[in-house]
């Protein structure tokens, strides 16, 4: 799925975004990696001993993909439609996500040390990316006229469930799942991911805090 190009799609759908939701609260040694990297964004915490860490992404720009390389601990940002970096494992666009030829399983665990054995996950439970024309929002400037511009791209419906946005009410309700998602990479290794927050300290949405465990053993 590397180097896929994004196209554009016009829709008359309406999307309304609004006010903050509550932060998630997590406990346990795996949830608190302690080795600070000094980075403002990207891999801000890394604990090699527990194989855990924290990734912080400014995903406020609708025109950007943020490609995460778990092997080399790097995040590369590109414009929607540009070629993806040579190596990456999953990518984030606002609250949406996609994988680089991977598959995802949603666990019921809220902590990394509560994950079941990988062997207990049946093959049919792993979900691959899907092609979408109406998920990846890139331009909302004409929203009041009922027009939203989308990108055509791949998207993982399971990993993207880490945040639910309920637009049936005004304002919309944002709810973190609090669950751990297992990402099986194309090299056969697995990562565990959990979205810990989608706002910064000023309650601005689109700042994604992702806790990870890699590799899962």
C-alpha positions, 0 to 999 in steps of 0.5 A: 500500500506504499506510495498510493496517490490521493485524488479528490472527491466532492460531496454535498455532505455536511460535517460539523465540528465543535467543542472539547471532550474529556481526556482519557485517563490511563494507569499502569507501568506500560502507560507511563513511559519515562524516557523523554526524547526532547522532541515536541512532536513525533516520538516524545517518549521512548522506553526501550526496557518496556518497548513502550512509548508515546507519539504526539502528532499535530494533525490539525491540518486537513491537508496532511498525512503523518506517516509513523515508522515504528522501526526507526521511531520517526514521523514524516509529514506529507501533503495529501496526494504526495508520495508516501515515505519509503518506510512507514507502518501506519499513518494519521490524518486528523482522526483517521488512519491507514496502514502500510499493508497491515491489518488491525484487530480491536481488543477489549483491553485498556492496558498493554499488559492486559492484552490477550496472546496474539495466537488467540486472535483468529485470522478473520478478525484482522481487518485490512484497509479499505478504499474510501472516497468520503472519509478523508476530509481535506477542505471544509471551507465551503461547508456552509454551502453543503460542500466538503472536499474529500481525498480518495485514499485507503483507510482502516475502519477498525483502527479509526474507531479509536475515536468516535465522533457522533454528529447526530447531536449539536455539538458533536460528541467525541468519545475515545474508545480507550481500547488497545488496537493490535496492528499486524505489520506486513513484516509479520511483527505486531504493534499495540496502539491506543489513542490517549487524547485528541486535543492539546492542553488548550483543548484544540482538537487534532493533536493526537497522543498515541501510546504504543507497545512495539513489538508485541511479544 
